[in-house]
Every structure is written in structure tokens, then in C-alpha cells.
Amino acid sequence: MWEVIKDWVFDVIQFFYNGVGDWGMAIIIITIIFRIIVAPLVHKSTTANFAMQKVQPLLQEIQTKFADDPVRQREEMQRLYAETKFNPLAGCLPMLIQMPVFIALYQVLYSMVDRMPEGMTYQFYHLVPDLTMNPATAMGEGVLAFIPYLILMLVFAFVTFAPMLLQQKNSKDQNQKRQMLMMSGIMSLFMLWISWSAPAGVLLFWGASSVFAVIQQQLTMYFLKKKDAEEEAVAEVAPVKIDVTRKVKKPRPTKKR
């Protein structure tokens, strides 16, 4: 089954390569198509994270109030999730869906030499000489040869966690922001370590995919904030409804003694 998926990934890349004549552009076209397919999930993920920021103070209040009663704390948190229609797992879906494509592309690029005729070049418009080569190998060919791969490594490491950092930009919870920043820094170093032995084509796919994810996230956040601001403005200017048909009882006259 996995070999079938790998063959399908290769066939798709080759199809677009035959159309545009460049392996890197073929990967970018696949990335765009992939991002369009997962766009609804990314929208749902961003909406869930936006909702998380709004319910975070309420969650902290529940955790503090029922710190000595884990069962009641869990029940109150589930009730809050149900009332706000918040799904904590929604933010993980886009990442989970990307992983099989990432792994398949990784293995396909490593075996590309065996799949294509001898002497074929796998470049990206002369910007990246060989998309099947990894940064570790490129480093052995000299500093100038390594620079394009270094740029891909840095983009790969940064944009992977840029959405999470941007999501926390307006968060009022300073402790959470510090924790997220620290975690993102550690994970970025980990991604640099992974990218050292990854084919450049994989770094191009993941970097381009993450850039599109950041753009979609920022657009979604803009419209969510705009919607919230409009709802708040409507609530502030909404007139107070008074039932004018209701009869007002007249006070009873006091009896004279």
C-alpha cells in the first residue's frame, strides 16, 4: 500500500514536471493543490485556536476553582467546550494530514535517481542545483554550493512554527506566550537537525506549504477579529426593548382616617 502511495506521489510530480519543465516548480504546484485541499481544515484549526484564546481565561478559572476536584474540573471543562463549540484536537488535523505526504515525498526524492534516466538534473530554476541532495552533502561541495540549502533549512525551521507564534501574538496570557516561544525555539532547532539530512525538495515542499498556511491563517484571523468587533459594536448600540403594551398599575389611593 505504501509503495502505491509513493508511486502516486512520483507520478504526480512527473506529470507537472512534464508541463512546466522544472522539478522545483512541479513541487510548488503540488504544494498549492495540497493547500487548497486542506484549506477547510486549516480554517477550522485557526478558528479553534482563536476560540481557545477567548476561552483560556475561563479555563484557568475552572482549573483554579476546582484544583482539588479533578473529576469536577474535567466535567466543567467539557461543559465549557460544549457551550463554546471548541474542539481542542482541531488544531492538530492539518499537521497530521501533511505527515504522510511529507514522508512519501521524502522517500520518493531519495529514490528519484533510480526512477529516472541517468544524467537527469533535479534543479529548481538554477536556484537549487539538486532537489534530491540534502544540506549535509551540499556542505561537502563548498560554502557557495551550500547557501541555497542553508536558506531552505532556515525557512523550513522557522515557518513550521510561525503560525503558532503569530497565533499567540495578541494573547494576554504572558506565561503561555513565554512557554510557546520557548517550545517553538526548541522545536525549530530540532527541525534544523531533521533538515540537515532531508532532500532539498522536501524542504521546498514543507517551506512553501507552511508559507501558504501562514497567509491563510492571517487572513482567517483578520476576518474572525473583524466579525467579533462588529458583533461587539452591535451589542453596544442595541436599543433596550421596552414593552409599551404592558399596563402600569396605578398606586392605590390611601384611605383617609
Rosetta blueprint (number, residue, H / E / L):
1 M L
2 W H
3 E H
4 V H
5 I H
6 K H
7 D H
8 W H
9 V H
10 F H
11 D H
12 V H
13 I H
14 Q H
15 F H
16 F H
17 Y H
18 N H
19 G H
20 V H
21 G L
22 D L
23 W H
24 G H
25 M H
26 A H
27 I H
28 I H
29 I H
30 I H
31 T H
32 I H
33 I H
34 F H
35 R H
36 I H
37 I H
38 V H
39 A H
40 P H
41 L H
42 V H
43 H H
44 K H
45 S H
46 T H
47 T H
48 A H
49 N H
50 F H
51 A H
52 M H
53 Q H
54 K H
55 V H
56 Q H
57 P H
58 L H
59 L H
60 Q H
61 E H
62 I H
63 Q H
64 T H
65 K H
66 F L
67 A L
68 D L
69 D L
70 P H
71 V H
72 R H
73 Q H
74 R H
75 E H
76 E H
77 M H
78 Q H
79 R H
80 L H
81 Y H
82 A H
83 E H
84 T H
85 K L
86 F L
87 N L
88 P L
89 L L
90 A H
91 G H
92 C H
93 L H
94 P H
95 M H
96 L H
97 I H
98 Q H
99 M H
100 P H
101 V H
102 F H
103 I H
104 A H
105 L H
106 Y H
107 Q H
108 V H
109 L H
110 Y H
111 S L
112 M H
113 V H
114 D H
115 R H
116 M L
117 P L
118 E L
119 G L
120 M L
121 T L
122 Y L
123 Q L
124 F E
125 Y L
126 H L
127 L L
128 V E
129 P L
130 D L
131 L L
132 T L
133 M L
134 N L
135 P H
136 A H
137 T H
138 A H
139 M H
140 G L
141 E L
142 G L
143 V H
144 L H
145 A H
146 F H
147 I H
148 P H
149 Y H
150 L H
151 I H
152 L H
153 M H
154 L H
155 V H
156 F H
157 A H
158 F H
159 V H
160 T H
161 F H
162 A H
163 P H
164 M H
165 L H
166 L H
167 Q H
168 Q L
169 K L
170 N L
171 S L
172 K L
173 D L
174 Q H
175 N H
176 Q H
177 K H
178 R H
179 Q H
180 M H
181 L H
182 M H
183 M H
184 S H
185 G H
186 I H
187 M H
188 S H
189 L H
190 F H
191 M H
192 L H
193 W H
194 I H
195 S H
196 W L
197 S L
198 A L
199 P L
200 A H
201 G H
202 V H
203 L H
204 L H
205 F H
206 W H
207 G H
208 A H
209 S H
210 S H
211 V H
212 F H
213 A H
214 V H
215 I H
216 Q H
217 Q H
218 Q H
219 L H
220 T H
221 M H
222 Y H
223 F H
224 L H
225 K H
226 K H
227 K H
228 D H
229 A H
230 E H
231 E H
232 E H
233 A H
234 V H
235 A H
236 E H
237 V H
238 A L
239 P L
240 V L
241 K L
242 I L
243 D L
244 V L
245 T L
246 R L
247 K L
248 V L
249 K L
250 K L
251 P L
252 R L
253 P L
254 T L
255 K L
256 K L
257 R L
